[in-house]
Amino acid sequence: MLFGYKPSKIEVDSVMSSINPNTSGILLEGFLNIVRKKKEAQRYRNEVRHIFTAFDTYYRGFLTLEDFKKAFRQVAPKLPERTVLEVFREVDRDSDGHISFRDFEYALNYGQKEA
């Protein structure tokens, strides 16, 4: 918790199970690497949330097609509207006409694991 992140019991158990039973703990470098990775993931998620909130001008917790079009007009004004509609349909994974933060985050993370 000193680093601004409280690991869950599952995370602690996972780290502790990877330690050599003949030792009495984890090396500081290993611990700092684990904490650094978690903080980077948290920072990235906060950035994604910030972008989503900038597009969600009515603070509804989701984006409509109109919100999406408005956002794309600001960041990519020359992109054809048909392309924006196709992207909206792709990002709206449950086809409810809204892009939730979860949909938005998934779309931004798509393909990142392979890179």
N, C-alpha and C positions, 0 to 999 in steps of 0.2 A: 504494500500500500504506500510505501515511501515514494514510489515512482509514479503515483497517480493512477494506478491500476490495481484492482484487487482480483487476483486469480480465483477462479471457481475451484471447488474441491476436486472436480474431475481434472482440471488443468494441473493442479498441484500433484495429484496422484500420478498423472501421466509423466510429469517431469521426474518425480521421485522414483517411479518404476524403471526409468531409463538409466538410473545411477547404478554403478557397480556396487553390489551389496557389501563388498569388502572395504568400501570407503565410508566416511562418516558424513557425506553431504555432496553438494554440487559445487563445482568450481565457480568462482565469481564471474569469470568470462562467459561460461555457459549460461549462467543465470541472466547476465546482462544481455546476451544475445536473444534469449527468450523474451525478455521484457521489451527489448528494442523492436522485435518483430510485431509484438502485440500493439505497441504504441504506434507503429507505422500503419498498421491496419486500421486502428482507431482513428488516426489522423486522416487517412484516405476516406474513411466512411463519413467523417465530419465534413470533408470537402464535397463529397457527393451530396450530402444533406443540404449544404449551403447552396449548391447549384440548383437542386430540386426546389428549394424554398424560393429562390430568385424567380423561377418559372411559375411557381404557384402563387400568383399575385393576390389571390383571394383567400389564401391560407385555409384551403379546404382539405388539404392532405392528399389531393390527387390532381392530375392534370387532365383537362378535357382536350378534345381535338383543337378547339379554338386557342386554348392556352399554348398548346404544342406549336401551332402555326405561328402564333405571336412570338414565341421564343425563337423559332427558326428564322423568322423575318429579321430578328435582331442579330443573330449569330451567323446566319448564312442566307442573306437576302436574295441571292441569285439561284438558290436551289428551287427547282420546279415544285409546285404545290403537290403534284402527283407523287413525287418522291417523299415529301413530308407525310402524306397520307399513308404511303406504304410503310414508312418507318413507324408511324403511330400504330398501325395495325400489328406490326411485328413486336413492338415493345409492349403493347396491351395483351399480355399473354393469356388472360382469361376472357378476352373479348367482351368486357363489360362496358366499353366506351370510356373508360377512365384508366389513366396510368398512375398506379399507386407508387409510393416511394420504393416499395419492394420491386415492382416491375422496372422502375427507373434504374435502381441500383444493379439489378440483374443485367440490364442492357449495357450499362457502363462497364461491368465486370466481364461481360461475355468475351471469351477468348484470352483473357488476361492470364489464366493459369498456365496456358501452353507457352506463353512468351517468356 
